[in-house]
Amino acid sequence: MSEHIAAEVRPSEAQRRYLERGLTEPGGKLPLFDREGREVPKKTIESCMAHGWATPWTANPVRPDWLVCRLTTAGYRALGAERPNGLIG
């Protein structure tokens, strides 16, 4: 997806709820669970990755099937936020 096209796409409400959680976490870490304690749907995570808003960060040795991700620069932009200095991506 080109950067121009990606700039026109806005996160859905579910994607936004997921991505916004990274704004207050160190390094933009995104949650595995929502605020009610339910696992974030893999479809939501994968769609955010496909748009370039999230990227895999680290493997979870306890649950390798879980996608541990962080916000990308494009993810911060999609939320109308600035990427903190010192973050890569």
Protein Blocks (a to p, Z undefined) as FASTA:
>chain_A
ZZklmmmpccdfklmmmmmmmmmgghhiacfbdfkopacdfklmmmmmmnopaccfbdcf
klmmbccddddfklmmmnopacdehiaZZ
